[in-house]
């Protein structure tokens, strides 16, 4: 018969899993829906002046969740984790409604969506910052791997489930991608208010204002600099040499250094530097950061690969590719779903080190094998490698998160969980910048010449072909990412009307653009996947060095457990 404590821990797990799932689904649901959203508000997102709207709709939510989770984790430690978590559900729901309720058009509509999306991310940060600590409080040490494994699987798989959900709902009505979260949010808010309770240690403290301000300013500056670094600047394909980008990144790093000095001196810091004296906490966070660095940009690379090249070459119209890209990536999610809970259960019994280290080695191998695939791959092999990558990430994530949380003092679980989420979410934004930069470098070398000769060969005037071929490669990547017909979008109806119907049909057909981009794309793809493999191998080393102690001394492991390895 279940005791009250047993019943409560499963209530906490189910509620927090729903919260994490809805937050991470909303991290990716826009990727597939962006064309329908921009058509709905009457904007061409690929016009030079509108690329910022596109980037901020994608990145704003990620940036705000990365910046705020530590502060909200500390607030949970101070005022109650379930109180902050429940507030997060309510905030998330309100701004989901306001996102769907916009009546504005053009730039004003885009700005409304960006601001509401950022505020929705505030609710998401409250949920993410406190869900892990609530689970750690609710479950005993010998069951945390299972609980955190299920939560981690929900978090990671949610970002891929969002692709499919967005692809299904957006063609019906773009507002549905925001409204779909509302009933879940209302239910979760009421359920959390009625059923969740604080079972952990609450530590009264003063709010570290200087720490909060310098951390927010520094991290926002770095992440915004990365966001603008992948945009064209002057005559350059990317903006990494832009004075604004350099000032943001360098200035942000200096402010973060000031933040570290402040945190080492204040009595009640937001970001508790003393936690890094715990070997398992430090090693686990380094491994988590590197894993996110390797995994974060993978989603974008796979979407561009499928939507821009593979799916059109296999008979799919460009406008159909967003939904099918999400469907064809399902094996990755299946891998997470299978490995996460199993590795969590096993790590409760045998320890985290072998599972998390092995997972990162396996992830590196899967990235390396993906790099050797031809651009026009056999889907069975591609699906198998995606499943292996998902298994590897699931094998790593659950034990690693459980080991981090088990190493923390009970009063520091909120801030510790927030610190871990900050490393992971910041690394995801950085990873997107790195992956995009490597793809753009690969395209910039050979795409202009191939584009010029291909267009001229199909009757496009040399002056127009020169102009189009010299456009920044990022426009081509975003066209593929959004499921637009890239050549039709780049040339426009007037130019296409000036060539023969047969030439126009060939230029805008399903073979010309994929064949044009395949070679340059593969060059950048090799760089990006090589970087991901290297990040995972370093993560494996960090994980192996975590040591054999996974439980804080205040909370020894049960005597019946076998020795840690």
N, C-alpha and C positions, 0 to 999 in steps of 0.2 A: 504493500500500500504506500502511495506517495505521501511524503510529509509535506508540510507547508513550504519548507525550504526547497524541496525537490520540485514542487509545482511552480514556485516562483522563478527558479532558474530557467525553466523551459519557457515561461511567459517572457522573461527578459530576453532570451535568445530569439524567440520568434518576433518580438516587437523590434528589437534592434536590427535583426536581419532584414526586415521589411524597410526600416529606415535607411540602412546602408544601401540596399538594392535600389531604392527609388532615387537616392542621391547620385549613385554612379550611373544608373540608366540615363539620367539627365545630363551627365557629362558628355555622352556621345549621341544622344537622340537627335541633336541639332545637325550633326554632320550630314546625315542623309536627307534631312528635311530642309536644309538651307535654300535650295532652288525654289521650293514651293513658298517658303517664307518671304524671300526677296520678290518673287512674283506677286505675292499677296500685298506687299507694301509698295510695289511699283519701283523697284530699284534694280539696276544691273550691277551685281556685286563685283564684276570683273572690270568695270570702268576704273581708270586710274585713281580717281578721287574717292572711290567707294571700297577699296581693298581694306582700309582700316575698319570699316563697319564689319566686313567679313571676318577679319582676324579677331576683333574684340567680341563678336558673338561666340566665336569658338573658344577664345582664350580667357575672357573675362571671368567666367565661372570658375575655371581652374585656378586662376591667379588669386581670387578672393578666398577660396577654400584653403589654398596653400598658406596664405598670410595669416588667417584668423584662427586656425585650429589650435595653436598653442595657447593663445590668449583665452579662448573659450574652454580649453581643457583646464587651465588654471582657475577660471571662474567656477567650473564644476567642482574642483577640489575645495574651493572656498565656500560656495553657496549651495552646493548639492548638485550631483551629476544628473539625476533624473529631472530636476527642475530645468536645467539648461537644455537637456535633451528634448524635453517636452516643448519648451519654447522654440527650439529648432524646427520641430514638426509644424508648429503653428505658423512660423515665419515662412517656411518653405511653401506651405499651402497657400497662404495669402498672396505671395508673389507669383505663384503658378497661375492663380486666377487673373492677376493683373497683366501677366504676359499674354494671356489669351484675349484679354479685353481691349487691347489697343485699337483705337479707331484712326490713328494717324497714318499718314502716307509719306513716302519719300524719306529724306534724311531725318525728319522729325520722328517718323515711325521707327527707323533703325536705332536712333538714340534712345527712344523709349524702351525698346526691347533690350538694348545693352544695359541700361540702368536697372531695369526690372530683373534682368538675368543676374547681374552682380548682386542685387539684394536677395534674390532667390539663393544665390551661393552663400550668403550669410547664414540662412537657415540650414543649408547643407553642411556648413562648417560646424555649426552647433551640434548637429547630429553626429558627424564623423568624430568630433573631438571627444564626445562623451560615451559613445556606444561601446567602444572597446573597454573603457574603465568600468562601465556598468556590468558587462559580461564578466570581467575579471573579479569584480566584487561578488557576483552571484554564484560563480562556479568554484568548487574546490580546485586545488592545484592539479590533482590527478585527472581532471576532466576539462581543463581549460584549452588544451590543444584541440579537442573536438569542437568546443563552442567557438573558439576564435577561428578555427578552420572553416566552419560553416559561414561565419561572418566574412572572412576573407574571400571565400568563394563567391559569396553574394556581391562583394565589392568589385572583384576583378571581372567576373562574368557579366555583371550589370553593364559594364562599358561596352560589351559586345552585344548583349541583348538589346541595348538601346538602338543599335544600328538597324536591327530587324523591325523593332517597334516603330521607329521613325520612318522607315521605308514603307510600312503598311499604312500608317495613319496620315502621313503628310499629303499624299495624292488625294485623299478624301477631303481633308480640310487642314491647313497648316496649324490652326489653333488647337486641334486635337492633341498635338504633341505636348502641349502644356496642360490642357484640361485632363489628360489621362492620369496625371499625378494628383489631381484634386481629391477624388474619392479615397485614394490610398492615404493621402495626407490627412483628410478629415478623420478617417477611421483610426489612423495611427496616433493622431493627437489625442482623441478621446480615450483610446485604449491605454496609451502611455500615462495619461492623467489619472485614470482610474486604477491602474494595476501596478505601475512601476513605483518602487520606493528606494530610498537611499539605504543601502546595506553596507556601504564602505565607511571609511574614516573621513570626516570632514575637518579641514584644518583652516580655522579663521586666519585671515592675513590681510594686509593692506595691498591694494592693487598697485602694481609696479608700473606707474604711468610712463616714466622715462624709458623703461625697457620696452613697453608696448609700442610707444611712438617710434623709437629708433628702429625696432624690429620691423614694424609695418612699413616705414619709409624706405629702409634699406632693401627689404625683400621685394617690395612693389617696384622700386627703381630697377633692380636687376631683372625681374621677370618682364617688366614692360620693355626694357632694353632688348631682351631676347626676342620678344614679340616683334619689335620694329626692325631687329637685325635681319630677319628673313624677308623684309620688304625691299624693293629696289631703292637705290639712293643715287641721284645724279645719273652718271653714265655707268654705274656699277650694277651688277645683277643682284647684289644684296647690300644691306645697309650696315654691315659690320664696321665700315670705316667712317660712318656718319658721325660728326661731332656730337650730335644729340645722343646717339646710341652709346658712344664711348663714355660720355659724361654720366649717363644713367647707370651703366654697368660698373664703371670704376667708382663713381660716387656712391652707388649702392653698396658695393663691397666695403668701402671705407666706413659708411654708416653702420654696416653690420659688424665691422671690427670694433667701432665705438660701442655698439650694443653689447658685444661680448665683454668689453671692459666694465660696462655698467653692471652687467649681470653678475660679474665676479666680486662686486663690491657692495651691492645692496643687500639688506638683511632678508628680504622676502622676494626673491627674483621670480619673474615670469618664466624664464627659461633656466631651469635649475642645472647649472653647470656641474654641480657635484655628482649628478647622476652619471656623468661620463667616467667617473671613477669605477663604476660597476662594469666589469669586463663584458659580461653577457649583453648588457644594454648597449654599450658602445659598438661592439662587433656586430650585433644584430642590426643596429641602425645603419652602419656603414654598408652592410650587405643589402639591406632593404633599399637604400638610396641607389646603389649601383644596379640592383635588379630593375628598379623603376626607370633608371636611365637607359637600360637596355631595352625595356619593354614599352616605355611610354610612347615613342614615336612609331612603333611597329604597326599600330592600327592604321595610321595615315599612309604608311608605305604600302601595306597590303591593299587598302582601299584604292589607292592610285594605280597600283599594279593591276588589280582586277577591273576597275572601272575604265581606266584609260587604255588598256591594252588587251588583256585576256578575254574579257566578256564580249567586247565588240568583235574580236576576231572569231569568236565562237557563236556568232549569230544574234547577239543581244543588241537592241537599239540603245543608244547612249542614254536616253531618258529612263530606260529600264534598269540600267546598271547599278544605281544606288541600292535598291532593294535586294537585287541578286548578289551584290557584293556582301551584304550582311548575311544572307543565307549561306553563301559558300564559305563563310568564315565560322560557321557553327562548330566544326570540329575543334577549334581552339577553345570554345566555351565548354564543350563536352569534356575536354581534357581537364580543365579546372574543376568541373563538377565532380569528376571521378576522384581525382587525386587529393583535393583539399581536405575533405572530411576524413578520408582514410589515413593520410599522413598525420593529421591532427591527432587521431586516436592512437596511432602507433607512437607518436612523439611523446604523448602522455606517459607511455610505458617505458620507452627506451631512450628518451632524450631527443633533443632537436638537431644536434650537430650533424649526424650522418644524413638525415633527410634533407635538411636545408642545403648542405654542401653538395650532396649528390644532385639535388634539383638544379642548382646553378650550373654544375658541370653538364648535365643533360641539356639545359637550355642553351648553353654555348654551342654544344654539338648541333642542336637543331637549327640555330641561326647559321652556323657554318654550312650545313647541308642545304638550307634555303638559298644561300648565296650561290651554290653550284647549279641550281635549277636553271634551265633555259627560260627565257621570258614567256615563251609559249609552252608551258609545262603540261605534263600529264596530271590531270586533277587528282587522280588517286594518290599519287606520290605527294602532291602539295597538301592534300587533306591529311595524309598520314603524318607529315612533318608538322602541320598545325596542331594536330592532336598531341604529338610528342611534346611540342613547346608548351601547350596547355597543361599537360601532365607534369612537366618539369616545374612550371611556375606554381602549380598547385602543391607539388611536393615540397617546394621551398617556403611558400608564403605562410601556411598555417603553423608549422613548427617554429618558424622564425618569429612570428608575432607572439606566439605563446611564450617563447623563451624570453623575449623582451619584457612582456608584461609580468611574468613570474619573477623577474629579477628586481622589480620595483618595490619600494616600501609602499604600504597600503595608502598612505596619505599623499603619495606622489603619482598615483595611477592616471589621474586626469591629465596632468601636465606631461607625463611621460608618453601617454598615448597621443597627445597633441603634437609633441615633438616628433614622434615617429611619422605621423600623418603629414607634418610639414615637410620632412625630408622626402617622403615619397611623392607628395603632390608637386613640390618644387622641382624634383628630378624629372617628373613627367613633363612639365613645361619646358625645362631645359632640353629634354630628350627630343621633343617636337622640333625645337630650334636646331638641334644638331642634325637630326634626320633630314629635315627640309634642306638645310644648308648643304649636306652631302649630295642629296639628289640634285639640287640646283647646280652644284659644281660639276656633276657628271653631265648634266644637260647643256651647260653653258659652253663646254668645249666643242661639241660636235653638232648640236641641234640647229644653230643658225644656218650653217652651210647646208645641212640636209633639208631644212625647211625651204631655203631659197631655191635650191635646184629642183625639189619636188614640186613647188608651186609654179615655177617658170615652165617646167615640163608639162604642166596641165593648162597652159595658156594664161596664167595670171600675169599681168604686166610687171616688168622687172622692178619698177619703182615701188609698186605695192608689195611685191615679194620681199624686197629689201626692207621695207618698213616693218612688215609682219615678222620677218626672221630676226629682226633686231629688238623685238619686244622682250622684256625680262622673262626668263623661263618660269618664274613663279606664276605668271598668268596662265601658262599652259598647265602647270601642276594643279592650280586651283580649278581650272575648267574641268580637268579630269576628275578631281575630287568631288565636284558638284554635280557630275553626271551630265554636263553640257556637251553638245557636239562642238569640240574645240575649234575645228577649222571653220565651221559655219559661224561660230561666235567671233573668231578673229578676222575673217574676211568681210562678213556682212552681206546683206542682200544685193547691194549695188555692184560689188566686185563679182559676185557669183553670177549676176545677170549678164556680165560682159564676156563670159566664157560659154562654150557650147553646153547644152543640157547634159550630154554624156560626161563632159569634164566636170561639171558642177556636181553631178551625181557621184562620180568617183571621188572627188575631193571631200565631200561630206559623208561618204559611205563609211562602212564599218572596217575597212582595211587600210585606207591611206594613212590616217593619223596613227593608228597603232603600229604600223610598220615603220613609220617615220620616227617615232619616239622610242621604239624598242631598244635599239643599240645604245643611244645616250642614256636611257633610263637604267639599263643594266649596269653601266659603268658606275653611276651614283648608287645604285642598289647594293653593289658589292662593298662599297665604302661604308654604307650605313649598317649593313648586316655584320660586317667585320667589326665595326665599333661596338655593336650590341653584344657580339660574342666575347670580345675582350672585356667589356664591363661585367658580364656574367662570370667570367673566369676569376676576375679580381674579387667579385662578390663571394665566390666559392672559397677563396683564400681567407677572406675576412670571416666567413661563417665557420670555417675549420678552426680558426683561432679564438673562438668564443669561450673556450674552456668548458669544464664539466659541471659547473654549478649553475643551476637554472632557477633556484628558488631563493628569495630573499630570506635572510636569517631570521626575521620575525615570523616566518611562515614556512617551517621546515617541511620537506616532502614526507608523505606517509611512509612509515617504517617498512611496509610490505613491498614498496616499489623496489625493483632491482637497481643496482648501481648505475649511475649515468656514465655514458661513454663519450 
